[in-house]
């Protein structure tokens, strides 16, 4: 989903925001979003980092208020941008959420974030795997899609393949806390609790030194390590 902006520096900031979103650096995504709104106040998708933050934190009332705030900006947004923003709107059931992703993918079929989250919300395991594979054909280095595939392979019982996908994540994105938290989960599935604990602790340590300060999302990594 390309942003409808010609403001200098906006595309780079937009990409940084979405990269933070893909790696669950939610505070960073929020900060990039606020900065992007300040840089281009007419850009509707500048708000997506904040929408992502509110969505993951289940702050529904604030999310609804933000959607209302964004509405006047949609007149200058592309169809892909409009449907992308719609994927964060509150819904009453999973089917509605899936329908929103399917509409967005009609106009941005290769978008790795859309493809990854669509695979997440689908219920059938084979369909989830196939959709993640579609995304990986276009973006084989994607942190989100490799991470997704690792968990799908665990669910399928193919632990060796799960390790291969998570290895891509940690190799291509070595500074991302989520890569090591996920590696810990894969190692737990493989029965390697000692190495898993090290990975959880590494995830937590990396999450303490982000640009916007400690990322609370990865406090769970420390809890996982302590539980071992």
C-alpha positions as a Markdown table, in Angstrom:
| # | Residue | x | y | z |
|---|---|---|---|---|
| 1 | Unk | 0.0 | 0.0 | 0.0 |
| 2 | Unk | 1.8 | 3.1 | -1.2 |
| 3 | Unk | 1.1 | 6.3 | 0.6 |
| 4 | Unk | -0.5 | 9.2 | -1.4 |
| 5 | Unk | 2.1 | 11.8 | -0.5 |
| 6 | Unk | 4.8 | 13.8 | -2.3 |
| 7 | Unk | 6.1 | 15.4 | 0.9 |
| 8 | Unk | 9.8 | 15.0 | 1.1 |
| 9 | Unk | 10.8 | 12.3 | 3.7 |
| 10 | Unk | 7.2 | 11.0 | 4.1 |
| 11 | Unk | 7.7 | 7.8 | 2.2 |
| 12 | Unk | 10.8 | 6.9 | 4.2 |
| 13 | Unk | 9.0 | 7.6 | 7.5 |
| 14 | Unk | 6.0 | 5.6 | 6.3 |
| 15 | Unk | 8.2 | 2.6 | 5.6 |
| 16 | Unk | 9.9 | 2.9 | 9.0 |
| 17 | Unk | 6.5 | 3.0 | 10.7 |
| 18 | Unk | 5.3 | -0.1 | 8.9 |
| 19 | Unk | 8.6 | -1.9 | 9.6 |
| 20 | Unk | 8.1 | -1.2 | 13.3 |
| 21 | Unk | 4.5 | -2.5 | 13.0 |
| 22 | Unk | 5.6 | -5.7 | 11.3 |
| 23 | Unk | 8.0 | -6.4 | 14.2 |
| 24 | Unk | 5.6 | -5.4 | 17.0 |
| 25 | Unk | 7.6 | -2.4 | 18.1 |
| 26 | Unk | 4.3 | -0.8 | 18.9 |
| 27 | Unk | 5.7 | 2.3 | 20.7 |
| 28 | Unk | 8.0 | 3.0 | 17.8 |
| 29 | Unk | 5.1 | 2.6 | 15.3 |
| 30 | Unk | 3.1 | 5.1 | 17.3 |
| 31 | Unk | 5.9 | 7.6 | 17.4 |
| 32 | Unk | 6.6 | 7.3 | 13.7 |
| 33 | Unk | 2.8 | 7.7 | 13.1 |
| 34 | Unk | 2.7 | 10.9 | 15.1 |
| 35 | Unk | 5.8 | 12.3 | 13.3 |
| 36 | Unk | 4.3 | 11.4 | 9.9 |
| 37 | Unk | 1.0 | 13.1 | 10.7 |
| 38 | Unk | 3.0 | 16.2 | 11.7 |
| 39 | Unk | 5.0 | 15.9 | 8.4 |
| 40 | Unk | 2.0 | 15.5 | 6.1 |
| 41 | Unk | -1.3 | 16.4 | 7.9 |
| 42 | Unk | -3.4 | 15.4 | 4.8 |
| 43 | Unk | -2.1 | 11.8 | 4.6 |
| 44 | Unk | -4.8 | 9.4 | 5.9 |
| 45 | Unk | -2.4 | 6.4 | 6.2 |
| 46 | Unk | 0.0 | 8.4 | 8.3 |
| 47 | Unk | -2.4 | 7.4 | 11.2 |
| 48 | Unk | -2.0 | 3.6 | 10.6 |
| 49 | Unk | 0.8 | 3.2 | 13.1 |
| 50 | Unk | -1.5 | 4.7 | 15.8 |
| 51 | Unk | -4.4 | 2.6 | 14.7 |
| 52 | Unk | -2.1 | -0.5 | 14.9 |
| 53 | Unk | -1.1 | 0.6 | 18.5 |
| 54 | Unk | -4.7 | 1.1 | 19.6 |
| 55 | Unk | -5.9 | -2.1 | 17.9 |
| 56 | Unk | -3.3 | -4.2 | 19.7 |
| 57 | Unk | -4.0 | -2.6 | 23.0 |
| 58 | Unk | -7.7 | -3.1 | 22.6 |
| 59 | Unk | -8.4 | 0.7 | 23.1 |
| 60 | Unk | -11.6 | 0.5 | 21.0 |
| 61 | Unk | -13.1 | 3.9 | 22.0 |
| 62 | Unk | -9.8 | 5.8 | 21.1 |
| 63 | Unk | -9.6 | 3.8 | 17.9 |
| 64 | Unk | -13.2 | 4.8 | 16.9 |
| 65 | Unk | -12.4 | 8.4 | 17.7 |
| 66 | Unk | -9.3 | 8.3 | 15.5 |
| 67 | Unk | -11.3 | 6.7 | 12.6 |
| 68 | Unk | -13.7 | 9.6 | 12.8 |
| 69 | Unk | -10.8 | 12.1 | 12.8 |
| 70 | Unk | -9.2 | 10.4 | 9.7 |
| 71 | Unk | -12.5 | 10.4 | 7.7 |
| 72 | Unk | -12.1 | 13.9 | 6.1 |
| 73 | Unk | -8.7 | 12.8 | 4.8 |
| 74 | Unk | -10.0 | 9.8 | 2.8 |
| 75 | Unk | -11.0 | 12.0 | -0.1 |
| 76 | Unk | -7.4 | 12.2 | -1.2 |
| 77 | Unk | -6.6 | 8.6 | -0.4 |
| 78 | Unk | -6.3 | 5.7 | -2.9 |
| 79 | Unk | -8.7 | 2.9 | -2.9 |
| 80 | Unk | -6.0 | 0.6 | -1.5 |
| 81 | Unk | -5.3 | 3.1 | 1.4 |
| 82 | Unk | -9.0 | 3.3 | 2.2 |
| 83 | Unk | -9.4 | -0.4 | 2.4 |
| 84 | Unk | -6.1 | -0.8 | 4.3 |
| 85 | Unk | -7.3 | 1.6 | 7.0 |
| 86 | Unk | -10.6 | -0.3 | 7.2 |
| 87 | Unk | -8.8 | -3.5 | 8.3 |
| 88 | Unk | -8.3 | -1.8 | 11.7 |
| 89 | Unk | -11.9 | -0.9 | 12.2 |
| 90 | Unk | -13.8 | -2.7 | 15.0 |
| 91 | Unk | -15.9 | -5.7 | 13.9 |
| 92 | Unk | -18.3 | -8.0 | 15.6 |
| 93 | Unk | -16.8 | -11.3 | 14.4 |
| 94 | Unk | -13.9 | -12.9 | 12.6 |
| 95 | Unk | -15.8 | -13.2 | 9.3 |
| 96 | Unk | -16.1 | -9.4 | 9.1 |
| 97 | Unk | -12.4 | -9.0 | 9.8 |
| 98 | Unk | -11.5 | -11.5 | 7.1 |
| 99 | Unk | -13.8 | -9.7 | 4.6 |
| 100 | Unk | -12.0 | -6.4 | 5.2 |
| 101 | Unk | -8.7 | -8.0 | 4.5 |
| 102 | Unk | -9.9 | -9.6 | 1.3 |
| 103 | Unk | -11.2 | -6.3 | 0.0 |
| 104 | Unk | -7.9 | -4.6 | 0.8 |
| 105 | Unk | -5.9 | -7.4 | -0.9 |
| 106 | Unk | -7.9 | -6.8 | -4.1 |
| 107 | Unk | -6.0 | -3.5 | -4.4 |
| 108 | Unk | -2.7 | -4.4 | -2.7 |
| 109 | Unk | -2.3 | -8.1 | -3.2 |
| 110 | Unk | 1.5 | -8.1 | -2.6 |
| 111 | Unk | 1.4 | -6.0 | 0.6 |
| 112 | Unk | 3.2 | -8.1 | 3.2 |
| 113 | Unk | 1.4 | -6.7 | 6.3 |
| 114 | Unk | -2.0 | -7.2 | 4.7 |
| 115 | Unk | -1.0 | -10.7 | 3.6 |
| 116 | Unk | 0.4 | -11.7 | 7.0 |
| 117 | Unk | -2.5 | -10.4 | 9.1 |
| 118 | Unk | -5.0 | -12.0 | 6.7 |
| 119 | Unk | -3.2 | -15.3 | 7.2 |
| 120 | Unk | -3.4 | -14.7 | 10.9 |
| 121 | Unk | -7.1 | -14.3 | 11.0 |
| 122 | Unk | -8.0 | -17.2 | 8.7 |
| 123 | Unk | -9.1 | -20.4 | 10.5 |
| 124 | Unk | -8.1 | -23.2 | 8.1 |
| 125 | Unk | -4.4 | -24.1 | 8.6 |
| 126 | Unk | -3.7 | -25.0 | 5.0 |
| 127 | Unk | -5.3 | -21.7 | 3.8 |
| 128 | Unk | -3.2 | -19.8 | 6.3 |
| 129 | Unk | 0.0 | -21.5 | 5.1 |
| 130 | Unk | -0.9 | -20.9 | 1.4 |
| 131 | Unk | -1.5 | -17.2 | 2.0 |
| 132 | Unk | 1.7 | -16.7 | 3.9 |
| 133 | Unk | 3.6 | -18.5 | 1.0 |
| 134 | Unk | 2.0 | -16.1 | -1.5 |
| 135 | Unk | 3.4 | -13.2 | 0.5 |
| 136 | Unk | 6.8 | -14.8 | 0.8 |
| 137 | Unk | 7.1 | -15.3 | -3.0 |
| 138 | Unk | 7.1 | -11.5 | -3.3 |
| 139 | Unk | 8.9 | -10.7 | -0.1 |
| 140 | Unk | 11.1 | -13.7 | 1.0 |
| 141 | Unk | 12.9 | -11.5 | 3.6 |
| 142 | Unk | 9.7 | -10.3 | 5.3 |
| 143 | Unk | 9.9 | -10.5 | 9.1 |
| 144 | Unk | 6.2 | -10.7 | 9.5 |
| 145 | Unk | 5.7 | -13.5 | 7.0 |
| 146 | Unk | 8.7 | -15.6 | 8.1 |
| 147 | Unk | 7.5 | -15.3 | 11.7 |
| 148 | Unk | 4.0 | -16.2 | 10.7 |
| 149 | Unk | 5.2 | -19.3 | 8.8 |
| 150 | Unk | 7.3 | -20.5 | 11.8 |
| 151 | Unk | 4.2 | -20.6 | 14.0 |
| 152 | Unk | 2.1 | -22.2 | 11.3 |
| 153 | Unk | 4.7 | -24.9 | 10.9 |
| 154 | Unk | 4.7 | -25.5 | 14.6 |
| 155 | Unk | 0.9 | -25.9 | 14.4 |
| 156 | Unk | 1.4 | -28.3 | 11.5 |
| 157 | Unk | 4.0 | -30.3 | 13.5 |
| 158 | Unk | 6.9 | -29.5 | 11.1 |
| 159 | Unk | 9.4 | -28.2 | 13.6 |
| 160 | Unk | 12.4 | -28.4 | 11.3 |
| 161 | Unk | 10.8 | -26.1 | 8.8 |
| 162 | Unk | 9.6 | -23.8 | 11.6 |
| 163 | Unk | 13.3 | -23.4 | 12.6 |
| 164 | Unk | 14.3 | -22.6 | 9.0 |
| 165 | Unk | 11.7 | -19.8 | 8.8 |
| 166 | Unk | 12.6 | -18.3 | 12.2 |
| 167 | Unk | 16.3 | -18.5 | 11.3 |
| 168 | Unk | 15.6 | -16.2 | 8.3 |
| 169 | Unk | 13.9 | -13.8 | 10.7 |
| 170 | Unk | 16.8 | -13.6 | 13.1 |
| 171 | Unk | 19.4 | -13.5 | 10.3 |
| 172 | Unk | 17.8 | -10.8 | 8.1 |
| 173 | Unk | 16.5 | -8.8 | 11.1 |
| 174 | Unk | 19.1 | -9.4 | 13.8 |
| 175 | Unk | 18.1 | -6.3 | 15.9 |
| 176 | Unk | 14.4 | -7.1 | 16.3 |
| 177 | Unk | 13.3 | -8.2 | 19.7 |
| 178 | Unk | 10.4 | -10.2 | 18.3 |
| 179 | Unk | 12.7 | -12.3 | 16.2 |
| 180 | Unk | 14.3 | -13.7 | 19.4 |
| 181 | Unk | 11.0 | -14.0 | 21.3 |
| 182 | Unk | 9.6 | -16.1 | 18.4 |
| 183 | Unk | 12.9 | -18.1 | 18.3 |
| 184 | Unk | 12.3 | -18.9 | 21.9 |
| 185 | Unk | 8.8 | -20.2 | 21.2 |
| 186 | Unk | 10.2 | -22.4 | 18.4 |
| 187 | Unk | 12.9 | -23.8 | 20.6 |
| 188 | Unk | 10.3 | -24.5 | 23.3 |
| 189 | Unk | 8.3 | -26.5 | 20.8 |
| 190 | Unk | 11.5 | -28.4 | 20.0 |
| 191 | Unk | 12.1 | -29.1 | 23.7 |
| 192 | Unk | 15.2 | -26.9 | 24.0 |
| 193 | Unk | 14.3 | -24.9 | 27.1 |
| 194 | Unk | 17.9 | -23.8 | 27.8 |
| 195 | Unk | 18.4 | -22.1 | 24.5 |
| 196 | Unk | 14.8 | -20.8 | 24.6 |
| 197 | Unk | 15.4 | -19.0 | 27.8 |
| 198 | Unk | 18.5 | -17.3 | 26.3 |
| 199 | Unk | 16.4 | -16.1 | 23.3 |
| 200 | Unk | 13.6 | -14.7 | 25.6 |
| 201 | Unk | 16.2 | -12.8 | 27.6 |
| 202 | Unk | 17.8 | -11.4 | 24.4 |
| 203 | Unk | 14.4 | -10.3 | 23.2 |
| 204 | Unk | 13.7 | -8.5 | 26.5 |
| 205 | Unk | 17.1 | -6.9 | 26.5 |
| 206 | Unk | 16.8 | -5.6 | 23.0 |
| 207 | Unk | 13.3 | -4.2 | 23.8 |
| 208 | Unk | 14.8 | -2.1 | 26.6 |
| 209 | Unk | 16.9 | -0.1 | 24.2 |
| 210 | Unk | 14.6 | 1.1 | 21.4 |
| 211 | Unk | 14.3 | 4.7 | 20.2 |
| 212 | Unk | 11.1 | 5.3 | 22.1 |
| 213 | Unk | 12.3 | 3.6 | 25.2 |
| 214 | Unk | 11.3 | 0.1 | 26.6 |
| 215 | Unk | 8.6 | -1.7 | 24.7 |
| 216 | Unk | 6.1 | -3.1 | 27.2 |
| 217 | Unk | 5.0 | -5.7 | 24.7 |
| 218 | Unk | 8.2 | -7.7 | 25.3 |
| 219 | Unk | 7.7 | -7.8 | 29.1 |
| 220 | Unk | 6.1 | -11.2 | 28.3 |
| 221 | Unk | 9.5 | -12.3 | 27.0 |
| 222 | Unk | 11.0 | -11.8 | 30.4 |
| 223 | Unk | 8.1 | -13.6 | 32.0 |
| 224 | Unk | 8.6 | -16.6 | 29.7 |
| 225 | Unk | 12.3 | -16.7 | 30.6 |
| 226 | Unk | 11.5 | -16.6 | 34.3 |
| 227 | Unk | 9.0 | -19.4 | 34.0 |
| 228 | Unk | 11.8 | -21.6 | 32.6 |
